[in-house]
Amino acid sequence: MFDRILVVCVGNICRSPVAEAMLRQALPGKRLSSAGLGALVGQGVDPTARELAEADGLDVSAHAARQLNREILADADLVLVMSPGQRRAIGDIAPEAMGKTMTLGKWLPGEPDIPDPYRKSREAFEHVHELLSAAVGAWAKRL
């Protein structure tokens, strides 16, 4: 049912590419991609996020950030965002995508937002990485 999964954050260099890689590892039969609401177009994964991802055996080396648009949203069966605010931003871009857009933290206790670690401490990145891992694990059980 959900074969094409899109993960969205702001810059598309910290959270969404790592979550994309985690989902790709957990759900090998699915088509995964990511994009950003305010993407740092063309940039690779943030060095700290990349280091944590690689320590978990994830390959994010080929990632290049891309800007979210209506076409990318139309191509997805499921869109996973980091917060309700990002879900509303998706609705501003493509109202028809609201029904297939959910928060990545939906299945975690308290349905937490996944905070943006960009330009923050290593501890912030580690916390976000743990949240991403738990959220992806919860989604993987349901997909």
C-alpha positions as CSV (number, residue, x, y, z in Angstrom):
1,M,0.0,0.0,0.0
2,F,2.7,2.5,1.0
3,D,5.5,1.7,-1.5
4,R,6.9,5.2,-2.1
5,I,7.8,6.9,1.2
6,L,9.0,10.5,1.4
7,V,10.7,11.8,4.6
8,V,10.7,15.6,5.0
9,C,12.5,18.0,7.4
10,V,13.7,21.6,6.9
11,G,17.2,21.5,5.4
12,N,17.3,17.9,4.2
13,I,20.8,17.4,5.6
14,C,20.2,16.1,9.2
15,R,17.0,14.4,10.0
16,S,15.2,13.4,6.8
17,P,18.2,11.8,5.0
18,V,19.1,9.8,8.1
19,A,15.5,8.6,8.6
20,E,15.4,7.8,4.9
21,A,18.5,5.6,5.3
22,M,17.1,3.9,8.4
23,L,13.8,3.2,6.6
24,R,15.6,1.9,3.6
25,Q,17.5,-0.6,5.8
26,A,14.3,-1.6,7.7
27,L,12.1,-1.8,4.6
28,P,14.2,-3.0,1.7
29,G,11.2,-3.5,-0.7
30,K,10.1,0.2,-0.5
31,R,11.1,3.2,-2.5
32,L,12.5,5.8,-0.1
33,S,13.3,9.5,-0.7
34,S,13.7,12.7,1.3
35,A,13.4,16.4,0.7
36,G,13.4,19.7,2.7
37,L,10.9,22.5,3.2
38,G,13.9,24.9,3.1
39,A,16.5,22.6,1.6
40,L,20.2,23.4,1.5
41,V,20.1,22.2,-2.1
42,G,23.0,20.0,-3.2
43,Q,24.6,19.7,0.3
44,G,25.4,16.3,1.7
45,V,24.4,15.0,5.2
46,D,25.7,17.1,8.1
47,P,29.0,15.7,9.3
48,T,27.8,14.8,12.8
49,A,24.5,13.2,11.5
50,R,26.6,11.3,8.9
51,E,29.0,10.0,11.6
52,L,26.2,8.7,13.7
53,A,24.4,7.2,10.7
54,E,27.6,5.4,9.6
55,A,28.2,4.1,13.1
56,D,24.8,2.4,12.7
57,G,25.9,0.9,9.3
58,L,23.8,3.4,7.2
59,D,25.2,4.7,4.0
60,V,24.3,8.4,3.4
61,S,27.3,9.2,1.3
62,A,25.3,9.8,-2.0
63,H,22.8,12.1,-0.4
64,A,22.3,15.6,-1.9
65,A,19.6,17.8,-0.4
66,R,16.7,18.7,-2.5
67,Q,13.8,21.2,-2.2
68,L,10.3,19.8,-1.7
69,N,7.7,20.6,-4.3
70,R,4.3,19.5,-5.4
71,E,5.7,16.9,-7.9
72,I,7.8,15.2,-5.2
73,L,4.7,15.1,-2.9
74,A,2.5,13.8,-5.7
75,D,4.9,10.9,-6.2
76,A,4.7,9.7,-2.6
77,D,2.2,7.3,-1.1
78,L,3.2,8.3,2.5
79,V,4.9,11.5,3.7
80,L,6.6,11.5,7.1
81,V,7.4,14.9,8.7
82,M,9.2,15.9,11.9
83,S,6.4,18.0,13.5
84,P,2.8,19.1,13.1
85,G,4.1,22.4,11.9
86,Q,5.8,20.7,9.0
87,R,2.6,18.8,8.2
88,R,0.8,22.2,8.0
89,A,3.5,23.5,5.7
90,I,2.9,20.4,3.4
91,G,-0.7,21.4,3.3
92,D,0.2,24.9,2.2
93,I,2.3,23.5,-0.7
94,A,-0.2,20.7,-1.7
95,P,-3.5,20.5,0.3
96,E,-4.2,17.2,-1.4
97,A,-1.2,15.6,0.3
98,M,-2.5,16.2,3.8
99,G,-4.3,12.9,4.0
100,K,-1.1,11.0,3.4
101,T,1.2,13.1,5.6
102,M,1.9,12.0,9.2
103,T,4.5,12.8,11.8
104,L,7.5,10.4,12.1
105,G,7.0,10.3,15.9
106,K,3.3,9.3,15.5
107,W,3.8,5.8,17.1
108,L,6.1,6.9,19.9
109,P,4.7,7.7,23.4
110,G,3.4,11.2,23.5
111,E,3.9,11.5,19.7
112,P,7.0,13.7,20.1
113,D,8.4,16.1,17.5
114,I,11.8,15.3,16.2
115,P,13.8,18.5,16.9
116,D,16.2,20.0,14.5
117,P,19.8,19.4,15.7
118,Y,21.4,21.7,13.0
119,R,24.2,23.8,14.4
120,K,23.7,22.3,17.8
121,S,25.8,20.1,20.1
122,R,26.8,16.5,19.4
123,E,24.5,15.5,22.3
124,A,21.6,17.1,20.4
125,F,22.4,15.1,17.3
126,E,22.7,11.9,19.4
127,H,19.3,12.6,21.0
128,V,17.7,13.1,17.6
129,H,19.4,10.0,16.2
130,E,17.9,8.0,19.0
131,L,14.4,9.5,18.4
132,L,14.8,8.8,14.6
133,S,15.8,5.2,15.3
134,A,12.8,4.6,17.7
135,A,10.3,6.3,15.3
136,V,11.6,4.4,12.3
137,G,11.4,1.1,14.2
138,A,7.8,1.9,15.2
139,W,6.8,2.7,11.6
140,A,8.6,-0.3,10.2
141,K,6.4,-2.6,12.3
142,R,3.3,-1.0,10.7
143,L,4.5,-0.9,7.1
